[in-house]
Amino acid sequence: MYIASPKLTRSALRQRSFVITVAILAVLLLGAVGAYAYDSAHDQQIAKGVTAGGVNIGGLSTKAAKRKLKRQLSPVLERNLTVVFQGRRFDLDANRAQIHVAVAAMVNNALEKSRGGNVVTRTIRGLFGGSVQAHVPAKVKYSKQEVDAFVSQVAQGVNLAPQDATIGISGGRLQKIDAHDGRRVNEDPLRTNVEKALRKVTSNREVSVPYTPLHPRVTTSQLAATYPTVIAINRSAFHLTLYKGLQVAKTYTIAVGRQGLETPAGKYVVHDKEINPSWHVPNSSWAGKLAGQVIPPGPQDPLKARWIGITDGAGIHGTDDIGSLGSAASHGCIRMAIPDVVELYNRTPYGSTIFVI
């Protein structure tokens, strides 16, 4: 029986190891080259399992993915948007806002997710049907300037100033005018909601308006305290009515301005009060030689007992010409019987409201 030399056995083993090593390196090299070649050949392909804007583009080339996204997303995303408020509608025109789907950016993002890992993992995934579970959100481009202008347009159409409760005259009687709330559009949240809706793939492109209620400073229940004393002068009826707490306290017979010198109609406040006032004669033709003079209290002074100033020299005063009451007889002032004007004077503080109708 032949037995090999130990030296030959070790030499053969070294030679065999070398051959095996070379073979392994060659296989690895060929595998690396193959993997690189495979990876390079698929560097423009979206990995399976990737969606963009809810559309499955896995396994498609970038060109095919762009075509598919444009076909499926453009009709959904490149549409008008509507803001709705209490039955009113405001439309953001897609053309005006330059709304369009940014398919190139979406595909680039999808490709970045597809190219995650390294050459080996990508090759193995591709060869053995692996997938990347990744989602790219829809990306919509639009004119920020037009969106801002649209939000301002909505705000102008929806904003409403609150209305304080107030009083007026209707049919010769004092009337309450109720308060109402106002509102102010919250423009920043509205802009955010509009921009979110522009990126929605759903069919609903309607946005509601966020707003802040604005409350009046004077409510209807506060009117009586706000207007504790009111005088209503009805020129055609020759009546002056005093209201306290918006309730009739007393009605007086008066004289008003004659034709050509009518008592001025309007809403005024009591800004002047005098006891036994002097008469500052107007520089008017009807005053004759007295024009511009100051007549002190006495027989020549027609302003008797009290004076309650209304506007531009016109006011309420007492008269001793009782026969003129109930007619248009004065030069623009309101005449009252002396006891009446004294009583009215004592019950009418500064700042009281006066209506002349």
Secondary structure, 3 states (H helix, E strand, C coil): CCCCCHHHHHHHHHHHHHHHHHHHHHHHHHHHHHHHHHHHHCCCECCCCEEECCEECCCCEHHHHHHHHHHHHHHHHCCCEEEEECCEEEEECCCCCCCEECHHHHHHHHHHHHCCCCHHHHHHHHHCCCCCCEEECCCEECCHHHHHHHHHHHHHHHCECCECCEEEEECCEEEEECCECEEEECHHHHHHHHHHHHCCCCCCCEEECCEEEECCCCCHHHHHHHCCEEEEEECCCCEEEEEECCEEEEEEECEEECCCCCCCCEEEECCEEEECCCEECCCCHHHHHHCCCEECCCCCCCCEEEEEEEECCEEEEEECCHHHCCCEEECCCEEEEHHHHHHHHHHCCCCCEEEEC
